[in-house]
Amino acid sequence: MAYQALYRQWRPTDFSSMVSQEAVVATLRNQITTGRIAHAYLFCGSRGTGKTSTAKIMARAINCEQPLNGDPCGQCESCRRLLAEESMDVMEIDAASNNGVDEIRDLRETVKYPPQHGKFKVYIIDEVHMLSASAFNALLKTLEEPPAHVCFILATTEPQKLPATILSRCQRFDFGRIPAHQIAGRLRQAVEGAGATASDNALHMIARAAEGGMRDALSILDMCLGYRNDVDEDLVRSVLGTSDKSFLFRFVDALDMEDASTVLGMIDELMRKGREPMVFAKDVSQHLRALLMAKACPDELPALLDITGEDAEEYIYQSENLTVTRLMKMLEFFMATETELRWASSPRIVLENTALKCCLRTVEADTAALNDRIAQLEKQVADLTEKLRNGVVAAAPAKKEKAEAKPASRKEEPPKPKVLTPTGRSTDDTWKEAMNQLKKSDPGAHSFLTQGRFIGCDGVTYRWEAAVGMDFFATALMKEDKRKAVCNALTEAAGVESEFEAVTAGSANKEDMSDDSFVTGLEKTFGKANVLVQDEAK
């Protein structure tokens, strides 16, 4: 006998063997038991959720001579004929290939004849949304007033394409996606029935890949058993062409650290193993979705993703270092990549470009990137220690004392000679050289420094002032890692051990707005001959 695919071997023959869809099964059973059989049913749902199987069970049950709690007995003549597909009382029509008006007109002629053996003549129309507009119009009158011995069962994955006139004449049942753990349970039965073995993790991996469809899951298992009778996680990954969980965690860690070299190396590793860029982009999207859910609802994560508590802790731990804005941006990139890869002539280049976009987000100038940086800075400010906060507050009075200690004289003083560092640079040139070094060694610190201005050097301490409304950049730059990076750059540029201090907007204005600087500014604007300085009368 020819081999029969697993999804055909394990197609349910009664309501008791159905997986999930409890509400649908309970309603249909009750209708069969009480004899309240409708003339038209509409079964909606995604592929592999049991629509056609339920329609066949329903057709046998309403024609069964002795139904058992709504299930067909399987022993009477009608049940045996229908199981052997020898009865003319049940007609299956594929609307995808019989979607014209002529086929529906033929159907209208045949419904007039009574059933040969059973009580009802059942018409199962699969993929009914594929019928043409004229075919729907031809079917409409028959659905509205069919003969008493006729029952229509329509099945579709896209009920929104059906005319409202058809929908209003049917009892609609929606078939939900089957939970992964229930799919895994049926897969376990199929493995044992085939005399093979499989690990629980492998079966759960197949169940998740099926995305709620039992037929897809059984087909994947069938392919795995075609390789060997011992199914494990590595075999499932090989069949699906997916990446293992640890690889995805390392890949997202590299994206978070903006390590472009590691990211491109991992993509190269994937390509050498023969993985499909489309499949990998989908895997990354699902991983980023899991991290977003870990940020939003960590307590419900095991139930929402149908994973173990240990796996949920891994997602939660990794999500702590990423902001919601950053995760959403990366997810947006990879979801767009899935569409681009369908038509790309060089899929690898598309994937690498997307990964680099996620790595180089600090140099982006769009609003989303700025909001992401602000969110990270706010988090850093919230995590500052009490010691650092006290240090920032204590530094303010010193500036006030210095401002008060300035002489009140308004006489012009000769300009002070420029102070040169041991490297022969002025303080301004030293600052510019340090900025150039930071642009290469620490782009983040360089980006923060562009949000303010250099206000001078006091000995070996270089001071920087944040722009108005950007005080949080000053706080971020005084954090130990950023401050140390700036100090190292200044030390190298100046040739002497240097310090760095970031101040908030306005705190340096009192020093700059002395009388001498004010007069000097007027003289530069209007000319020295047009400015007269006169003391006020006491």
C-alpha positions as CSV (number, residue, x, y, z in Angstrom):
1,M,0.0,0.0,0.0
2,A,1.3,3.5,-0.9
3,Y,2.5,5.7,2.0
4,Q,0.0,8.1,3.4
5,A,1.1,11.5,4.8
6,L,0.9,12.0,8.5
7,Y,-1.7,14.8,8.2
8,R,-4.0,12.4,6.4
9,Q,-3.4,9.5,8.8
10,W,-4.2,11.7,11.8
11,R,-7.2,13.5,10.4
12,P,-9.9,13.2,13.1
13,T,-12.9,11.0,12.3
14,D,-15.2,12.2,15.1
15,F,-15.6,15.2,17.4
16,S,-13.9,13.4,20.3
17,S,-10.6,13.3,18.4
18,M,-10.6,17.0,17.5
19,V,-7.8,19.1,19.0
20,S,-8.9,22.4,20.4
21,Q,-12.0,24.3,19.0
22,E,-14.0,23.2,22.1
23,A,-16.8,25.9,21.7
24,V,-17.4,24.9,18.0
25,V,-17.5,21.2,18.8
26,A,-19.8,21.6,21.8
27,T,-22.3,23.7,19.7
28,L,-22.4,21.3,16.7
29,R,-22.7,18.3,19.0
30,N,-25.7,19.9,20.7
31,Q,-27.4,20.7,17.3
32,I,-26.9,17.1,16.1
33,T,-28.3,15.7,19.4
34,T,-31.4,18.0,19.4
35,G,-31.9,17.8,15.7
36,R,-31.6,21.5,15.1
37,I,-29.6,21.2,11.9
38,A,-29.2,24.5,10.1
39,H,-29.3,24.6,6.3
40,A,-26.0,26.6,5.9
41,Y,-22.8,26.8,8.0
42,L,-19.7,28.9,7.5
43,F,-16.4,27.7,9.0
44,C,-13.8,30.4,9.2
45,G,-10.2,30.3,10.3
46,S,-6.5,30.1,9.3
47,R,-5.1,27.0,7.5
48,G,-4.8,23.7,9.4
49,T,-7.2,24.5,12.2
50,G,-9.8,21.8,11.4
51,K,-12.4,23.4,9.2
52,T,-12.6,20.7,6.5
53,S,-12.2,17.9,9.0
54,T,-15.1,19.3,11.1
55,A,-17.2,19.6,8.0
56,K,-16.7,16.0,7.1
57,I,-17.4,14.8,10.6
58,M,-20.6,17.0,10.6
59,A,-21.7,15.4,7.3
60,R,-21.3,11.9,8.7
61,A,-22.9,12.7,12.0
62,I,-26.1,14.2,10.6
63,N,-26.5,11.2,8.3
64,C,-25.6,8.6,11.0
65,E,-28.4,6.2,12.0
66,Q,-27.3,6.1,15.6
67,P,-25.1,9.0,16.6
68,L,-23.3,8.8,19.9
69,N,-23.4,12.1,21.8
70,G,-23.3,13.9,18.5
71,D,-20.4,11.8,17.1
72,P,-21.0,9.4,14.1
73,C,-21.0,5.8,15.2
74,G,-18.8,4.6,12.4
75,Q,-20.7,1.3,12.2
76,C,-23.9,2.0,10.3
77,E,-24.2,1.7,6.5
78,S,-24.2,5.4,6.0
79,C,-21.0,5.9,8.1
80,R,-19.2,3.1,6.3
81,R,-20.1,4.5,2.9
82,L,-19.0,8.0,3.8
83,L,-15.7,6.8,5.3
84,A,-15.0,4.8,2.2
85,E,-16.0,7.8,0.1
86,E,-18.6,5.7,-1.8
87,S,-21.7,7.8,-1.1
88,M,-23.2,10.5,-3.3
89,D,-24.9,12.2,-0.4
90,V,-21.8,14.3,0.5
91,M,-20.3,16.4,-2.3
92,E,-17.0,18.2,-1.8
93,I,-16.4,21.2,-4.1
94,D,-13.2,23.1,-4.4
95,A,-14.2,26.7,-5.1
96,A,-10.6,27.6,-6.1
97,S,-10.9,25.5,-9.3
98,N,-14.7,25.6,-9.7
99,N,-15.4,29.2,-9.2
100,G,-17.5,30.0,-12.3
101,V,-21.2,30.6,-12.5
102,D,-21.7,27.4,-14.6
103,E,-20.5,25.1,-11.8
104,I,-22.9,26.8,-9.3
105,R,-25.8,26.5,-11.8
106,D,-25.1,22.7,-12.0
107,L,-25.1,22.6,-8.2
108,R,-28.5,24.3,-8.2
109,E,-29.9,21.6,-10.4
110,T,-28.5,18.7,-8.3
111,V,-29.8,20.0,-4.9
112,K,-33.4,19.2,-6.0
113,Y,-32.8,15.4,-5.9
114,P,-33.1,13.7,-2.4
115,P,-30.2,11.8,-0.7
116,Q,-29.7,8.2,-1.7
117,H,-29.0,6.6,1.7
118,G,-28.8,9.2,4.5
119,K,-31.1,11.9,5.8
120,F,-29.3,14.9,4.3
121,K,-27.5,15.8,1.1
122,V,-24.4,17.8,2.2
123,Y,-22.4,20.2,0.1
124,I,-19.0,21.1,1.4
125,I,-17.6,24.1,-0.5
126,D,-13.9,24.7,0.4
127,E,-12.2,28.1,-0.1
128,V,-15.6,29.6,-0.9
129,H,-14.1,33.1,-1.0
130,M,-12.7,32.2,-4.4
131,L,-16.1,32.1,-6.1
132,S,-16.7,34.9,-8.6
133,A,-19.3,37.6,-8.0
134,S,-21.7,36.0,-10.5
135,A,-21.2,32.6,-8.9
136,F,-22.1,34.1,-5.5
137,N,-25.3,35.6,-7.0
138,A,-26.2,32.2,-8.4
139,L,-25.6,30.5,-5.0
140,L,-27.6,33.2,-3.1
141,K,-31.1,32.0,-4.0
142,T,-30.3,28.4,-3.2
143,L,-28.8,29.3,0.2
144,E,-31.8,31.4,1.0
145,E,-34.5,28.7,0.4
146,P,-32.8,25.3,0.0
147,P,-34.8,22.0,0.0
148,A,-35.3,20.5,3.5
149,H,-32.9,17.7,2.8
150,V,-29.9,19.9,1.9
151,C,-27.1,21.3,4.1
152,F,-24.4,23.6,2.9
153,I,-21.1,23.8,4.8
154,L,-18.8,26.6,3.5
155,A,-15.2,26.8,4.6
156,T,-12.9,29.8,4.1
157,T,-9.7,31.4,5.3
158,E,-10.8,34.9,4.3
159,P,-14.5,35.5,5.4
160,Q,-14.1,39.3,4.7
161,K,-14.2,38.5,1.0
162,L,-17.7,37.0,1.2
163,P,-20.7,39.2,0.3
164,A,-22.8,40.2,3.3
165,T,-25.8,38.5,1.7
166,I,-24.1,35.2,1.9
167,L,-22.8,35.8,5.5
168,S,-26.3,36.7,6.8
169,R,-27.7,33.3,5.6
170,C,-25.1,31.1,7.4
171,Q,-24.3,30.1,10.9
172,R,-20.8,31.3,11.4
173,F,-18.2,29.4,13.4
174,D,-14.7,30.9,13.9
175,F,-11.8,28.4,14.3
176,G,-9.0,29.8,16.4
177,R,-5.3,28.9,16.1
178,I,-4.4,25.7,18.0
179,P,-2.2,26.3,21.1
180,A,1.4,25.1,20.7
181,H,1.2,22.7,23.7
182,Q,-1.9,20.9,22.2
183,I,-0.2,20.6,18.8
184,A,2.9,19.1,20.6
185,G,0.6,16.6,22.3
186,R,-0.8,15.4,19.0
187,L,2.7,15.3,17.5
188,R,3.7,13.0,20.4
189,Q,0.9,10.6,19.4
190,A,2.0,10.7,15.8
191,V,5.6,10.0,16.7
192,E,4.6,7.0,18.9
193,G,2.2,5.7,16.2
194,A,5.1,5.8,13.7
195,G,7.4,3.8,16.0
196,A,9.8,6.7,16.2
197,T,11.2,8.9,19.0
198,A,11.4,12.7,19.5
199,S,12.5,15.0,22.2
200,D,9.9,17.4,23.9
201,N,11.9,20.4,22.9
202,A,11.9,19.3,19.2
203,L,8.2,18.8,19.2
204,H,7.6,22.2,20.8
205,M,9.9,23.8,18.2
206,I,7.8,22.2,15.5
207,A,4.5,23.3,17.2
208,R,5.7,27.0,17.4
209,A,6.9,26.9,13.8
210,A,3.4,25.7,12.7
211,E,1.9,29.0,14.0
212,G,-1.3,27.3,15.2
213,G,-1.9,25.0,12.2
214,M,-2.0,21.2,12.9
215,R,-1.6,20.3,9.2
216,D,1.7,22.3,9.0
217,A,3.0,20.8,12.2
218,L,2.3,17.2,11.0
219,S,3.9,18.0,7.6
220,I,7.1,19.3,9.3
221,L,7.2,16.2,11.5
222,D,6.8,14.1,8.4
223,M,9.8,15.7,6.8
224,C,11.9,15.2,10.0
225,L,10.9,11.5,10.1
226,G,12.0,11.2,6.5
227,Y,15.5,12.0,7.6
228,R,15.6,9.6,10.6
229,N,13.4,8.1,13.3
230,D,15.1,10.0,16.1
231,V,13.9,13.7,16.0
232,D,15.9,16.2,18.0
233,E,16.2,20.0,18.0
234,D,19.2,20.1,15.5
235,L,17.2,18.0,13.0
236,V,14.2,20.3,13.3
237,R,16.4,23.4,12.8
238,S,18.0,21.8,9.7
239,V,14.6,21.0,8.2
240,L,13.2,24.5,9.0
241,G,16.4,26.4,8.1
242,T,16.2,28.4,11.3
243,S,18.8,29.5,13.9
244,D,19.1,28.3,17.4
245,K,18.0,30.4,20.3
246,S,21.5,31.1,21.6
247,F,22.5,32.5,18.2
248,L,19.6,34.9,18.2
249,F,20.4,36.1,21.7
250,R,24.1,36.7,20.7
251,F,23.0,38.5,17.5
252,V,20.7,40.9,19.4
253,D,23.4,41.5,22.0
254,A,25.8,42.5,19.2
255,L,23.1,44.9,17.8
256,D,22.6,46.4,21.2
257,M,26.4,47.0,21.6
258,E,26.5,48.5,18.1
259,D,29.2,46.0,17.2
260,A,29.0,46.0,13.4
261,S,32.0,43.7,13.0
262,T,30.4,40.9,15.1
263,V,27.0,41.3,13.4
264,L,28.4,41.0,9.9
265,G,30.5,38.0,11.0
266,M,27.5,36.2,12.3
267,I,25.5,36.9,9.1
268,D,28.5,35.5,7.1
269,E,28.4,32.4,9.4
270,L,24.7,31.9,8.6
271,M,25.3,32.2,4.8
272,R,28.1,29.7,4.9
273,K,25.8,27.2,6.6
274,G,23.2,27.7,3.8
275,R,20.6,29.5,5.9
276,E,18.0,31.6,4.1
277,P,18.1,35.3,4.8
278,M,14.2,35.4,4.7
279,V,14.0,32.8,7.4
280,F,16.6,34.5,9.6
281,A,14.9,37.9,9.3
282,K,11.7,36.3,10.4
283,D,13.5,34.6,13.4
284,V,15.0,38.0,14.4
285,S,11.6,39.7,14.2
286,Q,10.0,37.0,16.4
287,H,12.9,37.4,18.9
288,L,12.5,41.2,19.0
289,R,8.7,40.8,19.5
290,A,9.4,38.5,22.5
291,L,11.8,41.2,23.9
292,L,9.1,43.8,23.5
293,M,6.6,41.6,25.3
294,A,9.1,41.0,28.0
295,K,9.3,44.8,28.5
296,A,5.6,45.3,28.5
297,C,4.3,42.3,30.5
298,P,7.1,40.2,32.0
299,D,4.8,38.4,34.4
300,E,2.6,37.0,31.6
301,L,5.4,36.2,29.2
302,P,5.5,32.4,29.7
303,A,1.8,32.1,28.9
304,L,1.8,34.6,26.0
305,L,4.8,33.0,24.2
306,D,4.1,29.4,25.4
307,I,7.6,29.0,26.8
308,T,9.2,27.8,30.0
309,G,9.9,30.1,33.0
310,E,13.7,29.8,32.3
311,D,13.3,30.9,28.7
312,A,11.2,33.8,29.9
313,E,13.9,34.9,32.3
314,E,16.4,35.0,29.5
315,Y,14.2,37.3,27.4
316,I,13.5,39.6,30.4
317,Y,17.2,39.8,31.3
318,Q,18.2,40.8,27.7
319,S,15.3,43.3,27.4
320,E,16.5,45.3,30.4
321,N,19.4,46.8,28.4
322,L,17.2,47.9,25.5
323,T,14.6,50.7,25.4
324,V,11.2,50.2,24.0
325,T,11.9,52.8,21.3
326,R,15.0,50.9,20.2
327,L,13.3,47.6,20.1
328,M,10.4,49.0,18.1
329,K,12.8,50.6,15.6
330,M,14.8,47.4,15.1
331,L,11.6,45.4,14.7
332,E,10.3,47.8,12.1
333,F,13.6,47.4,10.2
334,F,13.5,43.6,10.1
335,M,9.8,43.4,9.3
336,A,10.4,45.7,6.4
337,T,13.3,43.5,5.4
338,E,11.0,40.5,5.2
339,T,9.1,42.2,2.4
340,E,12.2,43.5,0.6
341,L,13.8,40.0,0.6
342,R,10.9,38.7,-1.5
343,W,12.1,40.7,-4.5
344,A,15.8,41.4,-3.8
345,S,18.3,40.1,-6.3
346,S,21.0,40.0,-3.5
347,P,19.2,39.0,-0.2
348,R,22.4,38.9,1.8
349,I,23.1,42.6,1.1
350,V,19.6,43.6,2.2
351,L,20.0,41.6,5.4
352,E,23.4,43.2,6.1
353,N,22.1,46.7,5.4
354,T,19.3,46.2,7.9
355,A,21.7,45.0,10.6
356,L,24.0,48.0,10.1
357,K,21.0,50.3,10.4
358,C,20.3,48.8,13.8
359,C,24.0,49.2,14.8
360,L,24.5,52.8,13.7
361,R,21.4,54.2,15.3
362,T,23.5,56.8,17.3
363,V,24.4,58.8,14.3
364,E,20.8,59.0,13.0
365,A,19.2,62.4,13.0
366,D,15.5,61.4,12.9
367,T,13.1,61.9,15.7
368,A,12.8,58.3,16.7
369,A,16.6,58.0,17.2
370,L,16.7,61.2,19.3
371,N,13.9,60.0,21.4
372,D,15.7,56.7,21.9
373,R,18.9,58.6,23.1
374,I,16.8,60.8,25.4
375,A,15.1,57.7,26.9
376,Q,18.5,56.1,27.5
377,L,19.9,59.3,29.1
378,E,16.8,59.5,31.4
379,K,17.4,56.0,32.5
380,Q,21.1,56.8,33.2
381,V,20.1,59.9,35.2
382,A,17.7,57.8,37.3
383,D,20.5,55.3,38.0
384,L,23.1,57.9,39.1
385,T,24.5,57.2,42.6
386,E,24.0,59.6,45.5
387,K,27.7,60.4,45.5
388,L,27.6,61.7,42.0
389,R,24.6,63.8,42.7
390,N,26.2,65.4,45.7
391,G,29.3,66.1,43.6
392,V,27.3,68.0,41.0
393,V,25.5,70.1,43.6
394,A,28.7,70.9,45.5
395,A,30.4,72.2,42.4
396,A,27.9,75.1,41.9
397,P,29.0,77.4,44.8
398,A,32.6,77.5,43.7
399,K,31.6,79.3,40.5
400,K,29.6,81.9,42.4
401,E,32.6,82.6,44.6
402,K,34.8,83.0,41.6
403,A,32.3,85.4,40.0
404,E,32.2,87.5,43.2
405,A,35.9,87.6,43.4
406,K,36.3,89.3,40.1
407,P,37.4,92.9,40.3
408,A,34.8,95.6,39.7
409,S,37.2,97.7,37.7
410,R,36.0,98.6,34.2
411,K,39.4,99.7,32.9
412,E,40.6,97.9,29.8
413,E,43.2,95.3,30.5
414,P,45.7,94.2,28.0
415,P,44.8,90.8,26.4
416,K,46.4,87.9,28.1
417,P,48.8,85.8,26.1
418,K,47.5,82.5,24.9
419,V,48.5,79.6,27.2
420,L,50.1,76.8,25.2
421,T,50.0,73.1,26.3
422,P,53.2,70.9,26.3
423,T,52.2,69.8,22.8
424,G,52.4,73.4,21.5
425,R,48.6,73.7,21.1
426,S,46.3,76.4,22.5
427,T,43.4,75.3,24.7
428,D,41.0,75.8,21.8
429,D,43.2,73.7,19.5
430,T,43.6,71.1,22.2
431,W,39.8,70.9,22.6
432,K,39.3,70.5,18.8
433,E,41.9,67.7,18.7
434,A,40.3,65.9,21.6
435,M,36.9,66.1,19.8
436,N,38.4,64.6,16.7
437,Q,39.8,61.7,18.8
438,L,36.5,61.1,20.5
439,K,34.7,61.0,17.2
440,K,36.7,57.8,16.5
441,S,37.1,56.3,20.0
442,D,33.7,57.1,21.6
443,P,31.1,58.3,19.1
444,G,28.5,58.5,21.9
445,A,30.5,61.0,24.0
446,H,31.3,63.0,20.8
447,S,27.6,63.1,20.0
448,F,26.8,64.4,23.5
449,L,29.5,67.1,23.3
450,T,27.9,68.5,20.0
451,Q,24.9,69.5,22.1
452,G,26.8,72.3,23.8
453,R,30.0,74.4,23.7
454,F,33.5,74.6,25.0
455,I,33.7,77.6,27.5
456,G,37.4,77.5,28.5
457,C,40.2,75.9,30.4
458,D,41.2,76.7,34.0
459,G,44.7,75.2,34.3
460,V,44.2,71.6,33.4
461,T,40.4,71.5,33.8
462,Y,38.5,71.9,30.6
463,R,34.9,73.1,30.9
464,W,31.9,72.5,28.6
465,E,28.4,74.0,28.8
466,A,25.2,72.3,27.7
467,A,22.9,74.1,25.3
468,V,19.6,75.5,26.7
469,G,17.1,72.7,27.5
470,M,19.9,70.0,27.1
471,D,21.0,69.8,30.8
472,F,20.6,66.1,30.8
473,F,23.6,65.8,28.4
474,A,25.8,67.5,31.1
475,T,24.6,64.9,33.6
476,A,25.4,62.1,31.2
477,L,28.9,63.4,30.4
478,M,29.7,63.5,34.1
479,K,29.0,59.8,34.4
480,E,32.3,58.0,35.1
481,D,32.7,56.2,31.8
482,K,31.9,59.2,29.6
483,R,33.9,61.7,31.7
484,K,36.9,59.3,31.7
485,A,36.8,59.0,27.9
486,V,36.8,62.8,27.5
487,C,39.6,63.2,30.0
488,N,41.8,60.6,28.2
489,A,41.2,62.4,24.9
490,L,42.1,65.8,26.4
491,T,45.2,64.3,28.1
492,E,46.5,62.9,24.8
493,A,45.8,66.2,23.0
494,A,47.3,68.4,25.6
495,G,50.3,66.2,26.6
496,V,49.5,66.6,30.3
497,E,47.1,65.0,32.7
498,S,43.8,66.9,32.1
499,E,40.4,67.0,33.8
500,F,36.9,67.7,32.4
501,E,33.8,69.3,33.8
502,A,30.4,69.6,32.2
503,V,28.1,72.3,33.5
504,T,24.4,73.0,32.8
505,A,23.1,75.9,30.7
506,G,23.2,79.3,32.4
507,S,25.6,78.3,35.2
508,A,28.5,79.8,33.2
509,N,26.7,82.9,32.1
510,K,27.5,84.8,35.3
511,E,31.2,84.5,34.6
512,D,30.9,85.5,31.0
513,M,28.7,88.5,31.6
514,S,31.2,90.6,33.6
515,D,31.4,94.3,33.0
516,D,34.7,94.0,31.1
517,S,33.3,91.4,28.7
518,F,30.2,93.5,28.2
519,V,32.1,96.6,27.3
520,T,34.4,94.6,25.0
521,G,31.4,93.2,23.2
522,L,30.0,96.8,22.7
523,E,33.3,98.0,21.3
524,K,33.5,95.2,18.8
525,T,30.0,95.9,17.7
526,F,29.9,99.7,17.5
527,G,33.6,100.6,17.4
528,K,35.8,101.7,20.3
529,A,35.5,105.4,19.4
530,N,31.7,105.3,19.8
531,V,31.6,103.7,23.3
532,L,31.9,105.9,26.4
533,V,32.3,104.4,29.8
534,Q,31.0,106.5,32.7
535,D,30.7,105.6,36.4
536,E,27.3,106.1,38.0
537,A,27.0,108.8,40.7
538,K,27.1,107.4,44.1
